[in-house]
Amino acid sequence: MPGLLAKKLGMTNIFSEDGKIVPVTVLEVGPCNVYAIKSKERDGYEAVQLGFGEKKEKRTSKPQLDYYKKHGLKIPQTVKEFRNFDASQYKIGDELKTDIFEVGDKVKVSGKSKGKGFQGVMRRHNFGGVGGTTHGQSDRLRAPGSIGSSSYPSRVFKGQRMAGRMGFDNVTAPNLKVVKIIAEKNIIMVKGAVPGSINSIVAINKK
């Protein structure tokens, strides 16, 4: 299995064997259940769908609910597909835990970054402010200034840096090292920061 789903619990420090402080992110990894298996003969590719967490029945569509009840599965908070490996050794209902990882493994962690809402150009694109008032504004210190292009091409180019929604993007943190595993609590600690806010769901993939 190339990876699992996990909940980000936060960050802390631990001491390494040589006495150095190591900043780590604490992840509650699973237990994850197998919710579906894709095969090359039927679906054109091999994959395993893992479910993590639990949510209320009323927040689930009826077709999904029927599928979960048919296979005796709890209603998952999140379902994610892991592809491109031999899925024949798994079956629906299998429970996967931290034992697929070892201390020293290199992993990449993917998730949604923190959402910042609607932000202006100074926060979103690091504009420097009015400065010498060279961008067309004289009394609006945090404004973007002129965005036009004169009579030609008489439009605003796509990709112009302007105010807008910031954050909540798909982000992957690569080359993180597993420094500690607490198997009885389903806890994995990886060196460094991972995307997302506390209690957000992330995917851990082996390198």
C-alpha positions in Angstrom: 0.0 0.0 0.0 1.6 3.3 -1.1 -0.1 5.5 1.5 -2.8 6.3 4.0 -5.2 9.1 5.1 -4.5 11.0 8.3 -5.7 13.8 10.4 -3.3 16.7 11.2 -3.2 17.1 15.0 -0.7 19.9 15.1 3.0 20.6 15.5 5.5 20.0 18.4 9.2 19.3 19.1 10.9 16.1 20.0 14.5 15.3 20.9 16.5 13.1 18.5 18.9 10.4 19.8 21.8 12.9 19.6 20.0 15.4 21.7 18.9 17.8 18.9 15.4 19.3 18.9 13.4 18.2 15.8 10.2 20.1 14.7 7.6 17.6 13.8 4.0 17.4 12.7 1.8 15.0 14.5 -0.6 12.9 12.3 -3.3 10.5 13.4 -3.0 7.9 10.6 -6.1 5.8 10.2 -7.2 3.3 10.9 -8.3 3.4 7.3 -10.7 0.9 5.7 -10.8 -0.3 2.2 -14.0 0.9 0.6 -13.5 -0.1 -3.0 -11.0 -1.9 -5.3 -10.5 -1.0 -8.9 -9.1 -3.6 -11.3 -7.5 -3.3 -14.7 -9.9 -5.7 -16.3 -13.1 -3.9 -15.1 -12.0 -0.3 -14.6 -8.9 0.0 -16.8 -6.5 0.7 -13.9 -5.7 -0.7 -10.4 -6.4 1.3 -7.3 -7.8 1.1 -3.8 -10.2 3.6 -2.3 -9.6 4.2 1.4 -12.0 5.8 3.8 -11.1 7.8 7.0 -13.1 9.1 9.8 -16.9 9.0 10.2 -19.8 11.3 9.5 -23.5 11.5 10.0 -25.9 9.4 7.9 -27.9 12.5 6.9 -24.9 14.0 5.2 -24.5 11.0 2.9 -26.3 10.5 -0.4 -28.6 7.5 -0.6 -26.6 5.5 -3.3 -23.5 5.9 -1.1 -25.4 4.9 2.0 -26.7 1.8 0.3 -23.2 0.8 -0.8 -21.8 1.2 2.7 -24.6 -0.8 4.3 -24.3 -3.5 1.7 -20.6 -4.0 2.7 -21.1 -3.4 6.4 -18.9 -0.3 6.4 -19.2 2.9 8.5 -19.9 6.2 6.7 -16.5 7.8 6.1 -15.7 11.4 6.5 -13.3 11.3 3.5 -12.6 8.8 0.7 -9.4 8.9 -1.4 -8.1 6.7 -4.2 -4.5 5.4 -4.2 -3.4 4.2 -7.7 -0.6 2.4 -9.6 0.2 -0.5 -7.4 -0.9 -4.2 -7.0 -4.3 -4.0 -5.3 -5.1 -7.7 -5.6 -3.9 -8.4 -2.0 -6.7 -6.3 -0.5 -10.4 -6.7 -0.2 -13.3 -4.5 0.8 -13.4 -4.0 4.6 -9.7 -4.5 5.3 -8.3 -2.2 8.0 -4.9 -0.5 7.4 -2.8 1.1 10.1 0.6 2.6 10.7 2.5 -0.6 10.2 3.0 0.1 6.5 5.4 2.9 7.5 8.8 2.7 9.3 10.9 5.2 11.1 13.3 6.8 8.5 10.8 6.5 5.6 10.7 9.4 3.2 7.1 10.5 2.5 5.1 13.2 0.8 2.1 14.7 2.4 -0.8 16.3 0.4 -3.7 18.3 1.6 -5.6 21.6 1.3 -3.7 24.7 2.5 -5.2 27.0 5.0 -8.0 29.2 3.5 -7.5 32.9 3.8 -10.7 34.2 2.3 -10.8 37.2 0.0 -7.6 39.2 0.2 -6.2 42.3 -1.4 -3.1 42.6 -3.6 -0.7 43.4 -0.8 -1.6 40.3 1.2 -2.1 38.0 -1.8 0.8 39.1 -4.1 3.1 41.0 -1.8 2.6 44.4 -3.5 4.7 47.1 -1.9 2.1 49.8 -1.3 1.9 53.2 -2.7 5.6 54.1 -2.2 6.3 56.9 -4.7 2.7 56.8 -6.0 3.9 55.5 -9.3 1.0 53.2 -10.1 -1.7 55.7 -10.8 -3.1 56.1 -7.3 -2.5 59.0 -4.9 -4.9 58.5 -2.0 -5.4 54.7 -1.8 -2.4 53.3 0.0 -3.3 49.6 -0.4 -4.8 49.7 -3.8 -3.4 47.8 -6.9 -3.3 50.9 -9.1 -3.9 51.0 -12.8 -4.6 47.7 -14.5 -5.4 48.9 -18.0 -3.2 48.6 -21.2 -4.0 51.9 -22.9 -5.8 51.8 -26.3 -4.0 48.6 -27.3 -4.9 45.9 -26.5 -7.8 47.6 -24.7 -8.3 44.8 -22.2 -6.9 43.3 -19.0 -4.6 40.4 -19.6 -5.5 37.0 -18.2 -3.5 36.3 -15.0 -3.3 39.9 -13.9 -2.4 40.0 -10.2 -5.5 41.3 -8.4 -7.4 40.8 -5.3 -9.3 37.5 -4.9 -9.6 34.3 -2.9 -6.4 33.2 -1.3 -5.5 29.8 0.1 -7.3 26.5 0.3 -5.3 25.1 -2.6 -3.9 21.6 -3.2 -0.4 21.6 -1.8 2.1 18.7 -1.5 5.0 18.8 1.0 7.7 16.4 -0.4 10.7 14.6 1.2 9.4 14.5 4.7 11.0 12.0 7.1 9.1 9.8 9.5 10.9 10.3 12.8 8.6 8.6 15.3 5.7 6.1 15.2 3.4 5.4 18.2 1.5 2.4 16.8 -0.9 1.8 19.6 -2.3 5.3 19.2 -2.0 5.4 15.3 0.3 8.3 15.5 3.1 9.2 13.0 5.4 12.2 13.5 7.1 13.6 10.4 9.9 16.1 10.4 8.7 19.6 9.2 5.4 21.2 8.4 2.5 19.7 6.3 -0.3 21.7 4.5 -3.6 22.3 6.1 -5.1 23.5 9.4 -5.4 21.5 12.6 -7.9 18.6 12.2 -7.7 18.7 8.4 -7.4 15.5 6.4 -4.2 14.8 4.5 -2.8 12.0 2.4 0.6 10.4 3.2 2.3 8.7 0.3 5.6 6.8 0.4 8.3 8.1 -1.9 
